[in-house]
Amino acid sequence: MPDYDEIESFPDLERLDDRELKDIITSLEAEEDGVSRRRRLLHGQIDILRAELVNRLRKRNLGARR
């Protein structure tokens, strides 16, 4: 079976048998799961960093008011 990660264009679906189509679907689903997991991790890190920045800005503003 060809390595579909290296193919730039979409495969010719007419030439693929059922097993190859299922394999492509499985491979793309696994890739999408990885991308989704990475995205969730990045969003979590962004949320933590933003919360830290907000806390720092609040502390500075409270200190400036005193």
Biotite code that builds the C-alpha atoms (Angstrom):
import biotite.structure as struc

atoms = struc.array([
    struc.Atom([0.000, 0.000, 0.000], chain_id="A", res_id=1, res_name="MET", atom_name="CA", element="C"),
    struc.Atom([1.372, 3.468, -0.845], chain_id="A", res_id=2, res_name="PRO", atom_name="CA", element="C"),
    struc.Atom([2.417, 5.889, 1.880], chain_id="A", res_id=3, res_name="ASP", atom_name="CA", element="C"),
    struc.Atom([-0.402, 8.447, 1.684], chain_id="A", res_id=4, res_name="TYR", atom_name="CA", element="C"),
    struc.Atom([1.430, 10.915, 3.940], chain_id="A", res_id=5, res_name="ASP", atom_name="CA", element="C"),
    struc.Atom([3.853, 11.535, 1.100], chain_id="A", res_id=6, res_name="GLU", atom_name="CA", element="C"),
    struc.Atom([1.250, 11.934, -1.633], chain_id="A", res_id=7, res_name="ILE", atom_name="CA", element="C"),
    struc.Atom([0.494, 15.596, -2.331], chain_id="A", res_id=8, res_name="GLU", atom_name="CA", element="C"),
    struc.Atom([-2.801, 15.103, -4.137], chain_id="A", res_id=9, res_name="SER", atom_name="CA", element="C"),
    struc.Atom([-5.819, 13.130, -3.007], chain_id="A", res_id=10, res_name="PHE", atom_name="CA", element="C"),
    struc.Atom([-5.605, 9.447, -4.046], chain_id="A", res_id=11, res_name="PRO", atom_name="CA", element="C"),
    struc.Atom([-7.537, 8.238, -7.073], chain_id="A", res_id=12, res_name="ASP", atom_name="CA", element="C"),
    struc.Atom([-10.477, 6.658, -5.292], chain_id="A", res_id=13, res_name="LEU", atom_name="CA", element="C"),
    struc.Atom([-11.494, 4.628, -8.341], chain_id="A", res_id=14, res_name="GLU", atom_name="CA", element="C"),
    struc.Atom([-8.242, 2.678, -8.198], chain_id="A", res_id=15, res_name="ARG", atom_name="CA", element="C"),
    struc.Atom([-8.389, 1.793, -4.496], chain_id="A", res_id=16, res_name="LEU", atom_name="CA", element="C"),
    struc.Atom([-10.027, -1.355, -3.208], chain_id="A", res_id=17, res_name="ASP", atom_name="CA", element="C"),
    struc.Atom([-12.206, -1.440, -0.100], chain_id="A", res_id=18, res_name="ASP", atom_name="CA", element="C"),
    struc.Atom([-9.335, -2.463, 2.190], chain_id="A", res_id=19, res_name="ARG", atom_name="CA", element="C"),
    struc.Atom([-7.168, 0.425, 0.970], chain_id="A", res_id=20, res_name="GLU", atom_name="CA", element="C"),
    struc.Atom([-10.021, 2.891, 1.502], chain_id="A", res_id=21, res_name="LEU", atom_name="CA", element="C"),
    struc.Atom([-10.555, 1.585, 5.039], chain_id="A", res_id=22, res_name="LYS", atom_name="CA", element="C"),
    struc.Atom([-6.817, 1.812, 5.733], chain_id="A", res_id=23, res_name="ASP", atom_name="CA", element="C"),
    struc.Atom([-6.730, 5.432, 4.552], chain_id="A", res_id=24, res_name="ILE", atom_name="CA", element="C"),
    struc.Atom([-9.741, 6.288, 6.714], chain_id="A", res_id=25, res_name="ILE", atom_name="CA", element="C"),
    struc.Atom([-8.154, 4.615, 9.742], chain_id="A", res_id=26, res_name="THR", atom_name="CA", element="C"),
    struc.Atom([-4.859, 6.394, 9.140], chain_id="A", res_id=27, res_name="SER", atom_name="CA", element="C"),
    struc.Atom([-6.500, 9.802, 8.740], chain_id="A", res_id=28, res_name="LEU", atom_name="CA", element="C"),
    struc.Atom([-8.653, 9.265, 11.830], chain_id="A", res_id=29, res_name="GLU", atom_name="CA", element="C"),
    struc.Atom([-5.541, 8.429, 13.853], chain_id="A", res_id=30, res_name="ALA", atom_name="CA", element="C"),
    struc.Atom([-3.783, 11.520, 12.510], chain_id="A", res_id=31, res_name="GLU", atom_name="CA", element="C"),
    struc.Atom([-6.811, 13.676, 13.337], chain_id="A", res_id=32, res_name="GLU", atom_name="CA", element="C"),
    struc.Atom([-6.887, 12.261, 16.879], chain_id="A", res_id=33, res_name="ASP", atom_name="CA", element="C"),
    struc.Atom([-3.254, 13.300, 17.304], chain_id="A", res_id=34, res_name="GLY", atom_name="CA", element="C"),
    struc.Atom([-3.902, 16.762, 15.937], chain_id="A", res_id=35, res_name="VAL", atom_name="CA", element="C"),
    struc.Atom([-6.933, 17.162, 18.211], chain_id="A", res_id=36, res_name="SER", atom_name="CA", element="C"),
    struc.Atom([-4.930, 16.045, 21.245], chain_id="A", res_id=37, res_name="ARG", atom_name="CA", element="C"),
    struc.Atom([-2.121, 18.470, 20.427], chain_id="A", res_id=38, res_name="ARG", atom_name="CA", element="C"),
    struc.Atom([-4.648, 21.269, 19.937], chain_id="A", res_id=39, res_name="ARG", atom_name="CA", element="C"),
    struc.Atom([-6.237, 20.578, 23.341], chain_id="A", res_id=40, res_name="ARG", atom_name="CA", element="C"),
    struc.Atom([-2.806, 20.610, 24.995], chain_id="A", res_id=41, res_name="LEU", atom_name="CA", element="C"),
    struc.Atom([-1.922, 23.905, 23.333], chain_id="A", res_id=42, res_name="LEU", atom_name="CA", element="C"),
    struc.Atom([-5.213, 25.465, 24.385], chain_id="A", res_id=43, res_name="HIS", atom_name="CA", element="C"),
    struc.Atom([-4.586, 24.309, 27.943], chain_id="A", res_id=44, res_name="GLY", atom_name="CA", element="C"),
    struc.Atom([-1.136, 25.907, 27.947], chain_id="A", res_id=45, res_name="GLN", atom_name="CA", element="C"),
    struc.Atom([-2.535, 29.122, 26.484], chain_id="A", res_id=46, res_name="ILE", atom_name="CA", element="C"),
    struc.Atom([-5.230, 29.220, 29.183], chain_id="A", res_id=47, res_name="ASP", atom_name="CA", element="C"),
    struc.Atom([-2.622, 28.774, 31.935], chain_id="A", res_id=48, res_name="ILE", atom_name="CA", element="C"),
    struc.Atom([-0.387, 31.498, 30.483], chain_id="A", res_id=49, res_name="LEU", atom_name="CA", element="C"),
    struc.Atom([-3.278, 33.931, 30.053], chain_id="A", res_id=50, res_name="ARG", atom_name="CA", element="C"),
    struc.Atom([-4.441, 33.306, 33.614], chain_id="A", res_id=51, res_name="ALA", atom_name="CA", element="C"),
    struc.Atom([-0.928, 34.023, 34.874], chain_id="A", res_id=52, res_name="GLU", atom_name="CA", element="C"),
    struc.Atom([-0.770, 37.244, 32.870], chain_id="A", res_id=53, res_name="LEU", atom_name="CA", element="C"),
    struc.Atom([-4.183, 38.368, 34.166], chain_id="A", res_id=54, res_name="VAL", atom_name="CA", element="C"),
    struc.Atom([-3.099, 37.638, 37.748], chain_id="A", res_id=55, res_name="ASN", atom_name="CA", element="C"),
    struc.Atom([0.099, 39.639, 37.310], chain_id="A", res_id=56, res_name="ARG", atom_name="CA", element="C"),
    struc.Atom([-1.736, 42.595, 35.799], chain_id="A", res_id=57, res_name="LEU", atom_name="CA", element="C"),
    struc.Atom([-4.307, 42.536, 38.616], chain_id="A", res_id=58, res_name="ARG", atom_name="CA", element="C"),
    struc.Atom([-1.550, 42.516, 41.244], chain_id="A", res_id=59, res_name="LYS", atom_name="CA", element="C"),
    struc.Atom([0.181, 45.452, 39.555], chain_id="A", res_id=60, res_name="ARG", atom_name="CA", element="C"),
    struc.Atom([-3.055, 47.400, 39.369], chain_id="A", res_id=61, res_name="ASN", atom_name="CA", element="C"),
    struc.Atom([-3.859, 46.709, 43.020], chain_id="A", res_id=62, res_name="LEU", atom_name="CA", element="C"),
    struc.Atom([-0.351, 47.784, 44.051], chain_id="A", res_id=63, res_name="GLY", atom_name="CA", element="C"),
    struc.Atom([-0.583, 50.991, 42.019], chain_id="A", res_id=64, res_name="ALA", atom_name="CA", element="C"),
    struc.Atom([-3.849, 51.963, 43.711], chain_id="A", res_id=65, res_name="ARG", atom_name="CA", element="C"),
    struc.Atom([-2.391, 51.839, 47.210], chain_id="A", res_id=66, res_name="ARG", atom_name="CA", element="C"),
])
